[in-house]
Amino acid sequence: MKRVLSMTTAIVLLASVLAGCSGNGNSNSNTAGNADASPTAGNAGQPASDAPKEKVTINLWAFTDEIPNMTEKYKQTHPDANVEFNTTVIATTDGAYQPALDQALASGGKDAPDIFAAEAAFVLKYTQGDASGYVADYADLGLSDQMVKDAGIAQYSVDIGSKDGHLKGLAYQATGGAFIYRRSIAKDVFGTDDPAVIKTEVGPGWDKFFEAAAKLKEKGYGIVSGDGDIWHPIENSSDKGWIVDGKLHIDPKREEFLDLSKQLKDNGYHNDTQDWTEAWYADMSGSGKQPIFGFFGPAWLINYVMNGQVKDTNGDWAVAESPTGFFWGGTWLLGNKDVVKDEAKKAAVADFIKWVTLDTSDTGLQSYWANGTMKEGEQGTKDSVASSVVMSKSNGEVELLGGQNMFDVFVPANDNATGKNLTQFDESINLIWRGQVREYTAGNKTREKTLADFKQQVKDELGIDSE
């Protein structure tokens, strides 16, 4: 979900005997049933006598302990399971995860990953790009398009996880973004903190957003902390990605970021912070150089970042629909294509992936994740999930948001996000672009020079020519 939350900084190898697939070893017909089927029924409609007689070993690779920890809940909800999970966690710190994963996939054999995770920054490499040949189609695992439809999975997640119409991965979270704002500042400037009203003050569109910024500035407030706060909505609402027909393409909406970023800086509409810095966090608690109205982000920004930073502003926040649809982050779950060669392993892999990504029952991972009930008797963190069906029947009330049900906003936010403008080079190109834009807004170079330097740096570092 987010590398900053990784609890590991090196390769951690965990081996534990956990739970796995109930049901039988033939997943061609038995996993295409309703995703709401009881998890303990495993692959629906098959007699228990067909269950694998020998324990199936599943190699699970991830870059945080989030998915490995899910296997514990899987064990509880699948008492008849017959799977051993060998879990490998490698942090994305210093880019360690992908090379190790690629080598393990290429080497194959009994030690190769059977299931592995990929985050938004590099998932397209495995669903659509250079490494997609290692990945099984969900259909080959018996996970049908109808199951995806029945679960109400956010379309952007499906698009990112698909190649040529074949689904290869799904996220368990949904990371559609909203505008997260201070209630007290909203009342002072706009006379209300009602999300239905605030969304019309800050959008739709960037013209409305900057009209709101001017009103806020008149009363001594910044609208966002730094230009990075508007980059994610701009990046992930563009019509095209960075690469078109093998060449660097600068979408007009992304090029406009140069002008919008400069407008923020020149008018003092932000505190000129950079995301993931102490100054950025300070603005969440209201201790920056000027009070900041809001941030753009998904539910995880609220739950896992702001929650530890807001301090005295806890409860003084709310979420409204963003001026433009976007998503930010997420973790996709993929299966190795070689698992289909072994019927028992295929069934086990399919059942776990199904439980994590498609099961909309009260004992599916999606329900536990949305309601914060992963640990029995303990209220955990609530999060936006991929299934709109699950969120529609879940309680998304959050203390940080003054008791607002955040799912009322994040369900449409997920629907408004698009997954059709990503490339496998986004992580590298975004770093180059953001650095060049800051040089421009600081007055160190002209707009023309900035664009020229950006194109040259992409060519020098990635070997990609411009259009």
Helices and strands as residue ranges (DSSP letters): G 3-5, E 11-16, H 27-30, G 39-41, G 48-50, E 56-62, H 66-77, E 83-90, G 93-95, H 97-107, E 115-119, H 124-127, G 132-134, G 138-141, H 145-151, H 155-160, E 162-163, E 166-167, E 169-171, E 178-182, H 183-190, H 195-202, H 206-218, H 228-235, E 243-244, E 247-248, H 252-266, H 278-284, E 294-297, H 299-300, I 301-305, G 306-308, G 311-313, E 317-321, E 331-335, G 337-341, H 343-357, H 365-371, H 388-392, G 399-401, H 407-416, H 426-441, H 447-462
